[in-house]
Amino acid sequence: MKRICCYLPLLSMLVIAPFARGQAGVDIGLGFGSFHDKANSGGIDSSSGLSCTPGSATTCESLPALNGFFLGFGGDIMFKQKFGFGMEATLQPNRPSYGPANYRETFYDFNGVYQPISQKRFSVQLQGGIGGARTSLSENITQCVGTSCTSQSEPILNASHFQVHFGAGVQIYVTEHIFIRPQFDLHYVPGFTNQFGSNLVPGGTIWIGYNLGHGQ
């Protein structure tokens, strides 16, 4: 159920889009970007899996900062020229190291959308809403039969948090319906210091998408 929640923004837009042609516009997009947070000062002991203080033992591995490539899915429906509703999900397609384990970070949010400037060639878009953040930890397990070995990722635990999202971007139309939107994002995640160093997570994303209503 928790995995399904992370992809609700994409699933919802695919369901709603065919019924929203009568509105001012419908965007469906794919995003590419990165989010950043400093490292938590703690560590994980590779021999026991327990929390530890880096430098206290040779088996204590420091925790990482949050960074790297994120992939996004989402869209919005503008019920009027300036006001609408949007949904987004961004996640790490790979699994970076988290001490002796690996992790994948996911953010998903449901936003009110305001467009103070809306022209034929571009628009300014502001977003604000709520959602969730999910840190999924896993470890690689190798099993061998004779000289034949296979490796697979086994989940260890998941940490989920409520979050507040703010976004601001400029949507530029390269054709009548295809757009590019550079966007700044800020996530405030209470309790995120359990995994990383701050509850504030800034980032930037470039969205490439298609608008169903633009130019009509």
Secondary structure as UniProt FT lines:
FT   HELIX           2..6
FT   HELIX           8..16
FT   HELIX           17..19
FT   TURN            21..22
FT   STRAND          25..35
FT   STRAND          43..45
FT   TURN            46..48
FT   STRAND          51..52
FT   TURN            54..55
FT   TURN            58..59
FT   STRAND          60..62
FT   STRAND          69..78
FT   STRAND          83..91
FT   STRAND          97..98
FT   TURN            99..100
FT   STRAND          101..118
FT   STRAND          122..145
FT   TURN            146..147
FT   STRAND          148..173
FT   STRAND          178..188
FT   TURN            190..191
FT   HELIX           192..194
FT   STRAND          200..211
FT   TURN            214..215
//
